[in-house]
Amino acid sequence: MKLRIVMGLLMGTMMSVVISGIITFINTGMDAEYPMRWLRAWFIAWCIAAPMSIVLSPIARRWAEALTERR
């Protein structure tokens, strides 16, 4: 359980940082206000991504195991 929570927090953090940064740049461009827009977008994304990573990781693992299982 502890590993699942830590893994979910790390995955949620990494994914939300990258995705929010890219989408913020695509939608608004790069200027002096970009870092604050990115930080705001990241915080919102992280609040969704971290818990979802924790909740959905067991499902994703089962699907991955089913897709890669040798027959």
Residue pairs with C-beta under 8 A, 6 or more apart in sequence:
4 54
4 57
4 58
5 54
7 53
7 57
8 50
8 51
8 53
8 54
8 55
8 57
9 50
9 53
9 54
11 49
11 53
11 57
12 46
12 49
12 50
12 51
12 52
12 53
12 54
13 46
13 49
13 50
15 49
15 53
16 42
16 45
16 46
16 48
16 49
16 50
17 42
17 46
19 45
20 38
20 41
20 42
20 44
20 45
21 38
21 42
23 41
24 34
24 37
24 38
24 41
25 34
25 38
28 34
28 37
